[in-house]
Amino acid sequence: MSSSRSAGKLGGRIWSALLLIGLFGQLAWTVENMYFNVFLYNTISTDPGYIASLVGWSAAAATVTTLLMGALSDRLGKRKALICSGYILWGLSTAVFGFITPENMASLFPRANAVAAAATAVIVMDCVMTFFGSTANDAAFNAYVTDVTDSGNRGKVESVLAVLPMLSMLIIFGALDSLTQQGKWKEFFGAVGLAVSLAGIVSVFLIRDVPSLRPRKDSYFRNLVYGLRPSVIRENPRLYLFYTAFCVFSIAFQICFPYLIVYIQHYLGITDYALILGVVLILASVFSVLGGRLIDRFGKARFSFPAAGVMLLGLAGMFLVRTGTGVMIAGTVMMSGYLLLAAALGAGIRDWTPPDKVGHFQGIRMIFAVLIPMIVGPAVGAAVIRGSDSTYMELGQVRTVPTPEIYLAAGICLLLVLLPLILLYRKERTAE
């Protein structure tokens, strides 16, 4: 059922917490979602299978962690402690990646294949980092956002939160991307890790758990599977339809997004991608904030149709364009649609999350929004890339290159989001 409690007007402290803690969390997720792939591709192996494994195992770790720790935050009646400690450890674990190289792995494991060992180390360490990140951000912080908002302001809040990943990319591209271009990965990961840990320290003084949050007395282990029961799904049809829509939409995005920078660098031959992506992210963020004001007014499901159409148009553009200017235009359309659709569907999920099990349902959300998409999407993308047989030679090695077909495959997948959206729209019309 929909949450009926009112959080009232959000004050300065809450907005500061949402923006600051949300932004620094997204800095870490930007590195994890975009730069781990580039780091792996440029310094260890160009095999897209390693990238797909990296994304898939990370998604599994994030989902299991959020399910366990989200339910624990309900059980303890505490979000703040998990956010603060999680962010500090999240930053420290991010800094470790700069020390993972084939040379270091060869020293540690002289009998193992150095490349395979280094790639495996990246995947394992990504799971460790993801445990801390998902505890702090996916489980505790996302539950905190639901605690302090209501159905009247979630569209606005979600549209702002949806911009934070874009803002984090701008910060990374503008301030730190030059380090990756110079191969200074140790400094790159160290700077991001320090920033995230500092955010954890600041959160100690900034975040306050809502007064209504109380420890639960029921079984922790029974609550872990609560959201997977058929009876619960039947009792919350709109929630699970929003979950399904988010899942399909996220699969479409994950087909192409993990390979974005590699595609621009090595297929289009654009080395100065930071400027192009910077323009895309700024414009898309502006459109998202402006459009977010319409989500609460017109309804989450109804607003999702035009948002999906905008994203589909952008994917078609990315399939067709070959120049920097073309990528700038098509990318802006694609990312604007992505942000608006993510905000509308995310707000709908918060509206229909049972208010007494907010922490637990962050784990269920992760199954639909992260686990399934980040396993299925990159695997589909890798299959499309391998099928295109597009390669180039570098230092005597054959390297596989992402091709425009990943955007075509993403667009075809996105069309399937219409099915749950139509059902949600009909339920809205019936309720009206």
N, C-alpha and C positions, 0 to 999 in steps of 0.2 A: 504494500500500500504506500501511498505517497506520504511523505513527511509533512505533518501539519504544524510543527512547532515553528515559531518565528524567532529568528536571530536578531531582529531589529536592524537598525542602521549600523553598518560596519564602522567601527571607530578607527582612529589612527594606528593604535597598537596592532589591531588585527590585520589591517591593510599592510602595515610594515612587515608583519610576520609572513603574510602570504607572499609578498613581493620579494623580500630578502631571502627567506629560507627557500621559497620556490625557485628563485633565480639561481642560487648557488647549487641547488640540487640539479638543476638543468645543465649547469656547466659540466658537472660530472657525467650526466647522461649523454650530453653532446659528445664528450670524449669517448664514452663507451660505445655509442651508437654509430659514430662517424669515423673517429680517428683510430680506434682499435683495428678497424678493418683496413684502413690505410697503412697503419703501422705494420700490421701483419703482411699486407700485400707488398709494401715497399722494402721491408727489412728482412723478412723471413721466407715467405712463399707466395707465389701468384696463383696457386691452386684455389679456385672459387669454393671448392669443397671445404677448405679450412674456414673460410668466411661464413659459410652456411652453418658449420658446426659451432663456430664461435657464437653466432647469433642464437642458434637453437638451444645450446646448453645454458647460455645466459638467461634466455626466456624461461627455461625450466626452473633454474635457480631462483629467478625473481618471483615466479608464481608460487612455488612451494614456500619460499620465505614469507611472502605477503600473506599467504593463507595461515601459516603458523603464527607469525608475529602480529598480524591484524587481530586474530582471535585472542592472542595474549593481551593486546592492548585493551580489548573489551573486558577480559577477565580481570586485569589489574585495575582497570578504570584510570589508566594513565597513557597519554600520548607523548607528553613533553619529554619524559625520561628516555624513551626510545628514539625520539627525534634528535635530542642533544648528543647522546652517546653514539648513536648511529652515524651522524654526520662527521664526528671527529674521526671515527675509525674508517669511514668511507674515504675521507681525504687521504689518510695514511696509506691505505691499500692502493689507491690510485697512483700514488707516487712510486710504488714498487715497480710499475711496468717499465720504467726507464732502464731497469737493470736486466731485463730479459732480452738476451741476444743469442744467436747461434753459438758465438764464441764462448759466452758464459756457460751455456748449456753443455758445450763440448768439454769444458773444464770440469763441470759437475758430474756429467755422465759420459765418460770417454768412450764407452762401448756402444752408446746409442747413436742413432742418426741425429746430427746436431739440428738440422732443420725441423725434423719431426718433433724432437724434444722441445725446441723453442716454441713451435706452434702449439704443442700440448700445454706447455707452461702458460702461455697466454690465455688459453681456454680455461685452464684450472684457476688461474689468478683472477680471471674475469668473473668466475662463479663466486670466488671469495669476496671480491669487491661488490658484486651484485647483492650478496647476502646483507652486507652492511647498508648499501644504498636502498634496497627494497624494504628493509626494516625501518629505516628512517623516513624515506620518502613515500614509497608505494603503500606501505601499511599505515604508519603512524601519521605522517603529514597529510595524506589524502583523507584519512578519517577525521583529522582535525579540521580540514576544510569543510567537510560535510557537517561537522559539529557546529561550526560558527556561522553557517549560511542557512538560507531557507529557500523555498520554491520561488520567492519573489525576487531574489537577487542572484540566483545561481547562474543564469545565463550571462549576466554581466561579469561575474567573477570568473566563470569558465573561459570567457573570451579573453580576459586579461591573462589568466594562467596559460592559455593556449599560446600566447605571444612569448612567454618566457623562454621556451626552447629556441625560438627564433632569435630573441635577444641574446641568449647565451651563445648561439652560433656567431652572431655579429661580434661579440666580445672575443671569442676564441679566434675568429678569422682576423680581426683587426689587431689584436694585441699579441697573439701567440702563434698564429699559423706560420709566421716566418721562421720560427724555431724548427717546425717540422720540415720546412723546405730546405733548411740547412742540415737536417739530420740530427738536430739536438733534441732527441726524444726524452732524454733524462731530465733536461731542464723544463721541457714542455709538461710532462706528467707531474714533475715536482711542483711547478707553479699552480697548476689546477688543484692538486691534492692539498696544498697549503691553504688555498682559498676556501675549499670546502670544509676543512677542519676548523678554520677560523669562524665560518658560519655556524658550525656546531657550538662553538664557545659563545657566540653572540646570542644564539637561540636560548641559552640558559636564562638570560635576562629578559628576553622578548616574549616568549611563548607562555601562555597560561592555559591550563586545561579548563574547559567550560565547567561551571559549578554543577551542572546536571549530570556530568559523567561520574558514574559510580561503579565500583567493582562488581562483577557478576558472580553469583553464587552457584550457577548451574555448571554442568560438566564441560570442561574445556575440550576434551577429546570428542564429545558428542557434537559440539559446536563446529568442529573442523569440517564435518561433512554435512552440516545443516543445509547449506545452500545448494547441495547437489541432490537433495531428495526430490523425487518426482512430485510429492505433495506440495513442497515449497515452491517449485516451479509453477505448478497449477495455480497456487494462491497469489503469485506475483507475475502475471502474464506480461504486463507492460515492461517490467524490469528486465525480463529475459529476452523480450523482443529488442529492447535497446541494446542489451548485451550482444545479441546476434548481429544487429546492424553494425555495431562497433567492430565486431570480429571480422566481418566481411570487408568492411572499409579498411581496416588495419592490414589485412592480408594483401589487399591491392597495393597499399602504400609500401609494404615491406618487400614486395616483388622488385621494386626499383630503387628504393631509398638507400639500402646498404651499399649499393654500387654507384651512387650518384657522383661522388668526387672522382672515383676511378674512371667512370664513363666520360666525365668532362675532360679529365687530364689526358687519357690515353686513346679514347675514340675520337673525340672532337678536336683533340690537340690544343686545348685551351689551358695554358699554364697559369695565367693570372685569373684563376677562378674566384679568388677571395672577393674581388671587387664586384663581379657579377652576382655572386651569391649574397653579398652585402646589400645590393640594391633590391634583389628579390625579397630578402627577409624583411627589410625595412618597409617596403610597400605592402607586402602581405600582412605584416603585423598591423599596419594602419587600417587596412581593410577589415581585419579581424576585430579590432577594438570597436570600430564604427558599426560593423554588422552585428556585434554581440549585443548591442542595445535592442536589436529587433527580435532576438531569440525569445526572451521572456514575453514580449508583446504578442508575437504570432504563434507561439507554441513550438516546442522542441522538434516534434516529428514533422510538422508542417514546414518549418524552416529548413529541415534537412534536405528536402528535395532540390531547391535551387542551389544549395551549398554543394551537393553531390554533382549537380550539373556543371558548376564552375570547375570543380576538380577534374571532372572527366574531360572538359574542354582543354584544360591545361595539360593533361596527360597526352591528349592527341597532338597538342602543339609540341611537346617535348619529343614525341615520336618523329615529327616532321622537320624540326629546325636543325640547322647545322652550324650556325654562327653564334658568336657571343651575344649579340643583340637579340637574336631569336630566343636563345636560352633565357635571357633576362625577361623577355615578355612572357613566354610560355611558362617559365618557372614561377613568375609572379602570380599568374592565373592559377596554376596548379597548387601552389602553397596557400593562396588565399582560400581556395575551396577546401583544402585540407584543414586549415585552422578553423574555419567556420563550421565545417561538418564535425570536427572533433569537439568543438565547444558545445554544439547543439546536442550531440549524442551524450557527451559527458555530463551535461546539466540534466538531461533526461534520466540518466542512471542515478544521479544523486537524488533527484526528486522522488524516485520510486524505491530507493533503498530503505528497508525497514529500519526505523530510527533506533531500535534497541539492539541492533547487531551491525552497526556501521563498520566497525573494525573487521569483523569476519567477512563481510561482503566485499572488502577491498581485495581479498584473495580470490573470490569468485570473479570479480571484475578482471583480475589479472589473467585468469584462464582464457577469457574471451578477448581481452584487449592486448595481451602480450604473448602468452604461451603459444596458443594456436597460431596467431599471425606470424610470430617470429620464428616458428619452425616451418610452417607451410610456405610463407611468402618468400624468404631467401632461397629455399630449396627450389621453388618454381623459377625464381630469377636465375639461379645457377644452372638449371636445366635448359632454360632459354639461351643463356650465354654459351653453354657448351654446344648446343644445337646449331648455333650460328657459325661456329668454327672460325671466329675472328681472332687472329693472333698477331704478334709482332716479335721480333728478335731483339734481345738486349743482353749484351755481354755473353753471347753464345747460348742464351736460354730462350725457349719459346714461352711467351707469356700470353695468357688468355685475356681478352678484352671484352667488357660489357658492350652490348649493341643496343640500338634504339628499340628493338623488339621487346625489351623489358617493359617499356612504357605502354606498348600495345597490349601486352599480357595483363598489365595492371589495370588498364581501362576496361578490358573485358570482364575482369573480376569485379570491378567496382559496380558494374551494371547489376550484379546480383543483390546489391544492397537495397534495391527497390522493393524486393519481396517483403522483408520485415518492416520497411518504412510504410508501405501501403497498409499493412495490418495495423500498425500504430496509428496511422492517420484515420483509418476507419473507427478505431476505438475512441479517438479524440472526438470525431464527429458524433458518434453515438452518445458520448458523455455530454456533449453540448446540447 
